[in-house]
């Protein structure tokens, strides 16, 4: 759409009352397809959807058309460079291009693996003394919860789990035997 300059597409409008609950036997691809065809067939309204690729430039104060075209050209050149680099990498690894269907169905950014190694934030406060006191109270609370769980596992279910924490399920202390 960006390269061709076609920034408007037309789509059928489907109003909320047109939707209906699917029957239990329709929860599959053919059922979804039938329902989609019914919705599109019943809809008479058409809505236009317009993309404005230079809206972000205008938001940053770049309103000159020549300057917008220059930025657009740089974006296109960068994309083509990245595509060429990815193609060369695939060739070096002897891999083929991902097919259209697989590309459409895959999750976004499947290669992303977080590399964060820092500790989890338990408390956001500018006062160091408040942070320390809060984290200490949380650690005491967790320690009490562990103590109660150990008592539960030994069979003492009278101990109360600390308020504010979700207790785990009670441990199974016996099995029911059914005599036949």
N, C-alpha and C positions, 0 to 999 in steps of 0.2 A: 504494500500500500504506500509506503514511504517513497520508494524509488519511482513508482508509476504515477505518484501524485493523486491517487484515488484515496481520499480521506474519509469518504462517507460510504457506509454499507446500510442496507435495509434489512430489518429482521421482523418476524411476526411478533406481535404483542400477545402475550398470554396472560389473561387476568386470573387472579387468585381463585374465583369461583369455578373456573374451568378445570382445576385440578380435582382429582378424586382419589380416594384410597385405592391402592392396588390390591388385588385379590392375592391370597397366599401363593397361588400357582403362577403368578405373574412376576415374581421376583427373580428374573433371569434376563438375559440379553434380549430374547424375543419378546418378552412381556414389556420390557422398557421400550423397545423399538415400536411395538404396537401402540403403546400409550403416547409416545412422542408423535407418531404419525397422526393419531386421533387429535391431539392438541393442536398440531400445526394445521390440520385440515379444518378444524372447527373455528380457528382464529381468522377473522377478516381484517383486523387492524394491522397496520404496518408502522413501525417506528424506525426513524433514521438514527444511526449511530455515527458520530463524527469524531475522528481522531484529529487532534491539533498537535502535530509533532513539534512545532516551534513554540508552544505555550510556555515551556520551561525557560526558553531564552527570553521571552517577553517578561516573565516573572523576575528575571535577573536584570532587566532593564536593557536588553539587547533588542531593539525594535527595528534597526536598520536592516532592510531585506538583503543587502549585499553581505553584511556581516553574518546574518543568519545562514545564508547559503554557504559562506566560508566555513562556519562551524559544522554545518550539515555535511559538507564535503570531507572535513577532517574526521567526523564520526564514521562515515562510510569507509574511508581509507583505513581507519583503525580496525573496523570490523573485518574488512577483507584481509588485513594483515594477520589478525588473530585466526581467521579461518584457514589461511594458507599455512600458518604455523601448526595448527591442529592437524591439517592434512599431512604435513611432513612428518609429524610425530606418529600418526597412524601408520604411515608407510614404513617408518623405521621399525615399528612394533609389529609389522605385517598384519594389521587389523583392517577390517573393511568399515565403510561408513555405516552408521546405525540407520536402519530403515525408518521410513516415515511413521509406520504404525508403532514401532517400538519407541521411537522418540516421543510420540504423542502420549503414550501410556506410561512412560517412566516418570518417577517422582522428580521434583525439582532438585537440582544440585545433589545428585546421589553420591558424588565423590567427596562431599564435604565431611570432614571429620574434625570435630573441635579439638584444638590443641591447648586449651586452657588447663593450666596446671595449678592455678591459684586455689586458695581455700574458699569455701562457700561463705558468702556474707550472711552473718546472723543478725547483725545490727548495723544500722546506718545512723551514726551520730557524730557530731563534731567533737563532743566531749569524750575524751579518752576514758575518764573515770566511769562515765555512764555505760560506755561500751563494755568495759571490763566487768562491771557489776552485773550487767544484763547477761553476758556470756557465762559468767560464773553461776548465776541463778538457773540458766538453762541446763548447764552441765549437772548441777545438783538435781534438777528435775528429772533428767535422763537417768541419772544414777539411781534415784528412788524408783523409777519405772522398772529398771533392770532388777532391782532388789525384789519388788513385788512380783514380777514375772517368775523369778527364781522360786519364790515361795509358792506361787501357783503350781509350778511344775513339780514341787515336792508334795502337793496335795492340800496346802493351806489356802483355800479360796476365800477366806474371810478378809484378807488384806485388800485394801482399797487402792485402785490405780490412781495416780496423781491427777487432779483436775486439770483440764486444758490439754491433755494428751489423749489420743485415741488408743484405747486398750486393744491388744491383740485378742484373737479368739482364745477362749479358755482351753487349756491343754486337755487332751483326752486322757483321763485317768483310769478308765475301765472300758471294756468291750461288753456289749450286751450279747449274751448267748441265747439263741432261740432254739428251744428244744422242739424237735419235730415229732 
